[in-house]
Amino acid sequence: MTLLRIALIGFGEVGQILGKDLAANGIDDISAWDLKFDDAASGPSYALTGNYVTACTNAQDAVKCADLVISAVTAAQTLTAAQSVAGAIGSGVFFADMNSASPSVKTKAAEIINNAGGRYVDVAVMAPISPKRLATPMLAGGPHAQALIDALSRLGFDDVVFFADEYGKAAAAKMCRSIVVKGMEALLTEALLAARHYGVDASVIASLDDLFPGRDWNRLARYMIARSLEHGARRAEEMREVAQTVCDADVDPLMSTACAERQNWAAMRKVAMNEAALAPMLDAILKTIQSDKEVASC
C-alpha cells in the first residue's frame, strides 16, 4: 500500500521533523494540527513558515482523506488525540500512535480508533528523534503493525520493526527503557548540582569515567541535563505514564515518580541551557535555586 496523504496530529519536535523529512521524500499532501496553532507565537505555529505542511483548524479536518495519521502529542494527550479524530478517520486508515504512553492508555486508544474503523498501531520511538530522524529505531505492535511497517518503509522509515501482535507490548518496552534514560538524567542533575555546590564535581566526573570507561561523562552529563532543561515538562508527563506502567505491574513506582518530579523541576530552569559547558550550566541552575530561596524568604 502506498501512503500519499499524511496527517500529523501534534506539531512539536517529532511532528516537525517527520513533516520535513516526508516532504523531502516526495509526500506533497501533509496536513497538520496542533493545540498551539491558536497561538501565532508558539513553536508549532512558527514552524509552519516552511510551507511543507497544510495547517488545519482542528483535528477532524486534518485527518479527512488521510491514508495515514501520525499521533505525536505529549503523553497526557494520547487519549484526547485519538478521541479527536475518531469521528473523521476513514475506514482502514492507519493511525500510528507514537506517543510515550502506558500500555493501558495505548490499549484504550486502540479501542477508540479501531471502533471508528481505523487501523491502530502502537509505535514506540526508542531513541531521540534527532539526529536519525526517519531512521530512528521504532517498535510497532498490534494486529495492523506489519502492514504499516511495509508501507512506512517506502516513505523512508528505515528502522521500524515488528514487536508484538498484542497492543501495549511496544509501549511497555518504551516505558521501561525510560526509567533508565530519564532516570539517569534526573540522577545526574541531582548528583552534579550537589557536587558542584561542594566543589567536588570534577572528582565525581573523574570517578564515573574510571568506573564506567568508554564514555565522556562530562560531555554525557551536560547533554543529559540539557535534555531535562529543554524537555523536562514533556518528560515529566512521560514519567507519570511510566509510573502508571510500573504500578500496573504491581511494583511501587518509587523511582519513576521521583523522576517525574525532578524532570518537571528542571523544566523551570531552562535558562541554564544557554551555557555550553557543564560547569557553567550547573552554576546557572544553582543560581536559579538561590533566586528561588531569596524570593521565598521575602
C-alpha positions in Angstrom: 0.0 0.0 0.0 1.3 3.5 -0.9 0.6 6.2 1.6 0.1 9.5 -0.3 -1.8 11.7 2.2 -0.5 12.0 5.7 -1.9 13.8 8.7 0.2 14.9 11.7 -1.7 15.3 15.0 0.8 17.2 17.1 3.4 19.5 15.5 6.1 19.7 18.1 9.7 18.4 17.7 8.6 15.0 16.4 5.9 16.2 14.1 8.0 18.9 12.6 10.9 16.5 11.9 8.6 13.9 10.4 6.8 16.5 8.3 10.0 17.9 6.9 11.5 14.5 6.0 8.3 13.2 4.5 8.0 16.3 2.3 11.7 15.9 1.3 10.9 12.3 0.3 8.2 13.4 -2.1 5.0 13.4 0.0 3.3 16.7 -1.0 0.0 16.2 0.8 0.7 16.6 4.5 -1.8 18.2 6.9 -1.1 19.1 10.5 -3.0 20.2 13.6 -1.7 21.2 17.0 -3.4 22.7 20.0 -0.8 25.5 19.9 -1.8 26.6 16.4 -4.2 29.1 18.1 -1.1 30.9 19.4 0.7 32.6 16.5 3.8 33.0 18.7 4.1 29.3 19.6 6.8 26.9 18.3 4.3 24.8 16.3 2.9 27.9 14.7 6.3 29.4 13.9 7.4 26.0 12.3 4.6 26.4 9.7 6.6 29.0 7.9 8.4 26.3 6.0 5.2 25.7 3.9 5.8 21.9 3.8 2.5 21.1 5.6 -1.0 22.4 5.4 -2.2 23.7 8.8 -5.7 22.8 9.8 -8.1 24.4 12.2 -9.0 21.2 14.0 -8.0 17.5 14.2 -11.0 16.3 12.2 -10.1 18.5 9.2 -6.5 17.3 9.4 -7.4 13.6 9.0 -10.0 13.8 6.3 -8.9 11.9 3.3 -5.6 10.8 5.0 -4.1 7.4 4.3 -2.0 7.6 7.5 -2.5 9.6 10.7 0.6 10.0 12.9 -0.2 11.0 16.5 2.8 12.8 18.1 1.4 14.7 21.1 2.5 14.8 24.7 1.9 11.8 26.8 -1.1 13.2 28.7 -2.9 14.0 25.4 -2.7 10.5 24.0 -6.3 9.5 24.5 -7.6 13.0 23.7 -5.8 12.8 20.3 -7.4 9.5 19.5 -10.8 10.8 20.5 -10.4 14.0 18.5 -10.1 12.1 15.2 -12.4 9.2 15.8 -15.3 10.8 14.1 -13.4 11.7 11.0 -10.8 9.0 10.4 -11.5 7.0 7.2 -12.2 3.3 7.1 -8.9 1.3 7.1 -6.8 4.3 7.6 -3.6 3.7 9.7 -3.3 5.5 13.0 0.4 5.4 14.2 0.4 6.3 17.8 4.0 7.5 18.6 3.2 8.9 22.0 5.0 8.0 25.1 2.0 6.5 27.0 1.5 3.5 29.2 0.3 0.1 27.8 -3.1 0.6 29.4 -3.6 4.0 27.7 -2.4 2.7 24.3 -4.9 -0.2 24.6 -7.7 2.3 25.2 -6.6 4.4 22.3 -6.5 1.4 20.1 -10.1 0.6 21.0 -11.2 4.1 20.1 -9.5 4.1 16.7 -10.4 0.5 15.7 -14.1 1.0 16.7 -14.1 4.1 14.5 -12.9 2.0 11.5 -9.2 2.9 11.6 -6.2 0.7 12.0 -4.4 1.5 15.2 -0.7 0.7 15.6 1.2 1.1 18.8 4.6 2.7 17.8 7.3 3.1 20.4 10.1 5.5 19.5 13.1 4.0 21.1 15.6 6.9 20.7 15.6 10.7 20.4 14.0 11.6 17.0 17.1 13.7 16.3 19.6 13.0 14.7 18.4 9.9 13.0 15.0 11.3 12.1 13.1 8.9 9.9 15.7 6.3 10.6 15.1 6.5 14.4 14.6 3.0 15.9 10.9 2.2 16.5 8.9 -0.8 17.6 5.5 -1.4 16.1 2.8 -3.5 17.8 -0.7 -4.7 17.2 -2.6 -6.7 14.5 -2.0 -4.0 11.9 1.7 -3.4 12.7 3.3 -5.4 9.9 1.1 -3.9 7.2 2.0 -0.4 8.4 5.7 -1.3 8.6 5.6 -2.3 4.9 4.0 1.0 4.0 6.4 3.1 6.1 9.5 1.6 4.6 8.5 3.2 1.3 8.4 6.6 3.0 12.0 6.3 4.4 11.3 4.9 7.8 14.3 2.6 7.9 14.3 1.1 11.3 10.7 0.3 12.3 10.4 -3.4 13.4 7.5 -5.6 14.3 7.4 -6.2 18.0 4.1 -8.0 19.0 0.6 -8.7 17.9 -0.7 -7.6 21.3 -1.3 -3.9 22.0 0.8 -2.4 24.8 3.9 -4.6 24.5 5.8 -2.0 22.4 4.7 0.7 24.8 5.9 -1.3 27.8 9.3 -1.7 26.3 9.5 2.1 25.8 8.2 2.9 29.2 10.7 0.5 31.0 13.5 1.9 29.0 12.5 5.4 30.0 13.0 4.6 33.7 16.7 4.2 32.9 17.2 7.0 30.4 15.1 9.7 32.1 16.2 8.4 35.5 19.8 8.9 34.5 19.1 12.5 33.5 17.4 13.1 36.9 20.2 11.3 38.8 23.0 13.3 37.0 21.2 16.5 37.6 20.7 16.0 41.3 24.2 14.4 41.9 26.2 17.0 40.0 24.3 20.0 41.3 25.1 18.8 44.8 28.7 18.0 43.8 29.1 21.5 42.3 27.9 23.1 45.5 30.6 21.3 47.4 33.3 21.9 44.8 33.7 18.2 44.0 32.0 17.9 40.7 35.3 17.3 38.8 36.2 14.4 41.1 32.7 12.8 40.7 33.0 13.0 36.9 36.6 11.5 37.0 35.3 8.7 39.2 32.5 8.0 36.7 35.0 8.0 33.8 37.0 5.4 35.7 34.1 3.2 36.9 32.2 3.3 33.5 35.0 3.6 30.9 34.3 4.4 27.3 32.1 7.4 27.9 33.0 11.0 28.2 30.9 11.6 31.3 31.5 15.4 31.3 30.0 15.6 27.8 27.3 13.0 28.5 26.2 14.7 31.7 26.0 18.1 30.0 23.9 16.5 27.2 21.5 14.6 29.6 21.0 17.5 31.9 20.3 19.8 29.0 17.7 17.4 27.7 15.9 17.7 31.0 16.1 21.5 30.9 14.7 21.7 27.4 12.1 18.9 27.5 11.5 18.5 31.2 7.8 19.2 31.1 7.2 16.7 28.4 9.5 14.2 30.1 7.6 14.6 33.4 4.3 13.7 31.6 6.0 10.6 30.2 7.4 9.6 33.5 3.9 9.8 35.0 2.9 7.4 32.3 5.9 5.3 33.2 4.8 5.3 36.9 1.4 4.0 35.8 3.1 1.3 33.8 5.1 0.2 36.8 2.1 0.4 39.1 0.1 -1.8 36.7 2.9 -4.4 37.1 2.3 -4.4 40.8 5.6 -2.7 41.5 5.7 0.5 43.6 6.9 3.3 41.1 9.1 5.0 43.7 11.9 5.9 41.2 9.6 6.8 38.3 7.5 9.1 40.5 10.6 10.9 41.8 12.0 11.2 38.3 8.8 12.9 37.1 9.2 15.5 39.9 12.8 16.2 39.0 12.1 16.5 35.3 9.3 19.0 35.9 11.7 20.9 38.3 14.3 21.0 35.6 11.9 22.5 33.0 11.6 25.6 35.1 15.3 26.3 34.8 15.6 26.3 31.0 17.6 29.5 31.1 20.7 27.4 32.1 20.7 25.8 28.6 22.5 29.0 27.3 25.7 27.6 28.9 27.7 25.4 26.5 29.8 23.7 29.1 28.8 21.5 32.1 30.2 23.6 35.0 28.7 26.9 33.9 25.4 25.1 33.3 25.4 23.7 36.8 26.3 27.2 38.2 23.4 28.7 36.3 21.0 26.1 37.7 22.3 26.7 41.2 21.8 30.4 40.7 18.1 29.8 40.0 17.8 27.8 43.2 19.3 30.6 45.2 17.0 33.1 43.5 14.0 30.9 44.4 15.2 30.9 48.0 15.5 34.7 48.1 12.1 35.2 46.7 10.6 32.7 49.2 12.2 34.5 52.1 10.7 37.9 51.2 
